[in-house]
Amino acid sequence: MKNVLLIKEIYLEAFKSLGSKIVKSYFKIFTWFCFASFLVVLYALIFRIATGFPFQ
């Protein structure tokens, strides 16, 4: 039983900070994706205004 608890503790220590790094990486990627999407939408809006697109 002592070995099982020791293995469990080693496993928890090894992956404790990994989850935080994965979450941080995910949010960084999501932030850049949202920023790029916003720039595309802004470009499309400016292009439509510049070419005289009728917004009705």
JOQUIBEL-V859318 format. One record per backbone hydrogen bond with DSSP energy under -0.5 kcal/mol. CO is the residue of the C=O (numbers start at 1). NH is the residue of the N-H. Records with the same first field share a line. If there is no record, write none. Layout:
BEGIN
CO: NH, NH
END
This chain:
BEGIN
1: 5
2: 6
3: 7
4: 8
5: 9
6: 10
7: 11
8: 12
9: 13
10: 14
11: 15
12: 16
13: 17
15: 19
16: 20
17: 21
18: 22
19: 23
20: 24
21: 25
22: 26
23: 27
24: 28
25: 29
26: 30
27: 31
28: 32
29: 33
30: 34
31: 35
32: 36
33: 37
34: 38
35: 39
36: 40
37: 41
38: 42
39: 43
40: 44
41: 45
42: 46
43: 47
44: 48
45: 49
46: 50
47: 51
48: 53
49: 52
53: 55
54: 56
END
